[in-house]
Amino acid sequence: MILIITLLSFILFSRQIQAKSFDYQFIFEGNSINLDFFKAINISPATQPIIEVIPPSIEPTQPQLAKFLSFEYKLKKNNDLPLDLPLFLVAFGQEVIFYADTSLADDQFHKVEIDLSSFDQDILKKSPVFYQNNYLSGFELEVSNVVFISELSSNAIADPQVIDLSAIREKDQSLTVVFALQEELKAPHEYELACLNEKEEVIHSVELSKNDDFLWSNFSFIRFFANQKNELIFHLNEFNCDGLINLTMDQKIKSTSVSIINVENL
């Protein structure tokens, strides 16, 4: 019996095994993934700041002379969250006018007043929509007192400053821009990068923006918070400049002018 089993094993395992050929072609149709990373939220009256689920937007009455959008929000962390990810944002259409990231989840109410004068007036004809991050679940959000106002009511604080601007020309000729902020209160700001001639006059400039956030890929970010180290980093695929560059924040605060450094010279 043992001899028979041994012979059968030898026959089976010594034979060549040939795989049959197949002529199949795999085609992806409609190969997009629609992940529900965010949701629109209702803004309830100030006495009951409860967040409800989609799809409506707020419909505040917009006074003719309104120049600012004002609201209050509070973020509370229930467990650890990744750093520097937007937990909620406010947008006119697809253009983000404000967002708050995990560094602002301190269980305290924050008052926000947003200057609308720099935005396209056609965009402002729409009502602002508040969106909550639906990918991360370890936080609670409250929003209240959403109104349009004609003048700022917040106490004035010192203007922030742009410091330590660096621009690095990468091997592929793209440009990495790194800088830091000095500011009393963390707030989102707009930035514009300019190329200067020998007289430090602007030759051309570009608004620094972002529209490839993996959680908010449908939205265009033009205002940014500094990260945990009070720094911001941008990467431009194209920005040609042979002279100095500088950075303008909120259309008024300029950095010192610097030269672009080739990455191999670092």
N, C-alpha and C positions, 0 to 999 in steps of 0.2 A: 504493500500500500504506500509506504513511504517512497519507494522507488518510482511508482507511477506519478505521485504528486511532484516529485523532483523533476521527472521528464517533462511533465506538462508545463511546469514553471519555466524550464529551460526553453521550450518551444515558444511560449507566449512572450517572454521577455527578450528573446533573441531576434524576433521578427521586426522588420522595419515598419514603422507606422507612418503612413503618408496622409497628410491632411488634404481634404478635398478643397478644390479652389472654388471661390464664390465670386460672383460678379455683381455685388451690391454697391449701391451708391447712397450715402446718407446725406440728405439735404435738410438744412434748418429753414423752416418757414416761420416768418414772424418771430425771429429769435431775439426778442426783447423781453426784459424782466421788469415787471411793474411792481416794485416794492413800495408798500405804504409807509414811507419814512416820515411823513409829516401829515398833520391834519389842521384844517381851519377850525377856529374856536369862536364861540359866542362870547361877547363881553356883556355881562349882566350889570345891572345898576350898582352904584357904589355901595349900597347897603347889603347887597348879596353878591359879592364877587366870586361867583361860582362858574367854573369852566364847563361848557357843554360841548358835545361832539358835533361834527360837521353836518351840513356844509355851509352854514350861513356866514356872512360877514357883518361887521358892525355898520350901522348907518347913522353916524352922528350928523347933526345939522351943521353944515359948514358955513359960518358967517362970511359975508362978502369980503371983509377986511382981515380974515384970519391969516396969520402968517406962521403960526406954530401949531403943531399937534402935541397935545399934552396928555399924559396918562401915568398911572402908577402900576408897578408890578412887584411881585415877590416870588422868589424861587426858593424852594426848600428841598434839600437833598435827603432822601431816605436811605441811600447807601452810596458807596463810592462811584464816581462817574469819571469817564475819560476827560482829560484836560482840554480846554480850548475848543470844545464842540458847542455850536449854537444850540441852545435848548428851546428857544422860541425866537420868532422874528416878526417884524411888521413890514408889510409890503404894499405898495401901490402897483397893481398888476403884478409883474414879475420882478420889479425893481425894489430891492430891500432898502428901507430907510432906517431901520434899527434892528439890532439883534442882541441877545444876552447869552453869554456862554456860561460854562460851568463855574468859572471863577466868581460869578455874581450870584451863585446859589447860596446865599448866606442867611436865608430866612428873615430878611428885612425888606420892608417896602422901599423902593427906589422911585423917585419922581423923575420923569423924562419929559423934556420939552425939545421938540425937533423943529429946526428952522426949515421951512418948506420953500424958501425963496429960490434956492438953487436947483430945484427940481423942475422938470418939464411940466408946463401947465396942463397939457393934455393928460398926463399921467394923474395929476391931482384932481381931475374931474371924477375919477373913480373913488370909491370909498376904501380906506385902508383896511387890510385884512390881517388879522393876527393868526400866526401859525405856530402850532406846538410840535416839537420833535416827538414823533411817534415811534421812533426806533429805540430810544432809551426810555426805560420805565421807572427809573429810580429817583424821580423828582416830582414835586407838586408845583403848580403854577397858579397864581392869582393875578388878575388884571382888573383895574377899576379906574374910575374917574377919567374916562376917555372923552376929551373935548378938544375943540379947536379954539385957539385964543389969538388975540391980536397983538399981544406983547408978552415978553418974558416975565414970569413971576418969581423965578428962582433967584436966590442970592448970587451975585456975581462972584466968580472965583478967578484966580490967576490963570492966564492963558498957558496952555501946555507948550512945551518946547521940544523940537526935534534935535536929537543929539546923536553923535557917533554914526553918521551916514557913511556907508560903504557901498561901492558898486563893483562887482566882480564880473569880468568878461570870461565866460566859460569856454571850454575847448570847442564847443559847437557854435560859438559866437552869440549865444543867448546871454542875457544879463541877469544876475542875481543882485537884488537890492536889499540891504539890511540896515536897519536903523533902530534907535531906541527913543522912548518918550520920557519926559519929566512932566508929570501932571498931578494935581492934588486929588482929583477924583477920576476914576477910570471911565472913559466915555469913548464912543465911536467917532472917528474922524475920516474926512476925505483926504486923498493925497494925489498930487500931480507931480510927475517927474519931468524935468525940463533939461534940454541940452542947450548949452550956452556958447556964444562966440567969444572972441578975445576980449570984448568989452563987457562980457557977462550979460549980454542981451539974449533973450530967449530965441533960439532958432526954431525949435519945435518942441512939443511936449506931449505927454500921454497921461490920461487919467488911469491910476492904478485901480484895477477892479478884479473881480474873481467870479467865474460862473461855472466852476467845475467841482464844487464841493460835493463829495460823494453822498452826503445826506440831503443836500439841498441843490441838486444839480439843475433844477428848473428855474432857479433864481439867480439874479445878478446882484452881487454884493459890491457896493461902492463906498461903504463906510465900514471901518474896521476898528476893533478893540486890539490893544496890545496883548501879547500872550503873558504867561506867568512871569516871564523875565522882563516885562515891559518892553519887549522888542516886537518888531514886525518884519516879515520876510516876504518879498515878492519875487517872482521869476517871470521875465519877459522874453518871449521867444525871439522878438526882434526889437532892437532899439539901437540905432546907429548914432554914434556921437564921437567926434574926434576931440572935442574940447572938454570943459568942465561940465558937471551936472549939479543941479540942486533939487530940493524937494519943497513943495508948498503944501501946507496943511490947512484945510478949511478955507482955501482961497486967500489966505492972509498971512500966515506964519511961515517964514522961509527958513530953511536950514542953511548952514554954511555950504559953500560950493566945494566940490571935491573932484578929483580925477578918477577915471575908471581904471581899475587894476586888473591886469591879466592874471588868470588863475595860476599860471606857472610861476608868477613872481611873488606869490604869497609865501 
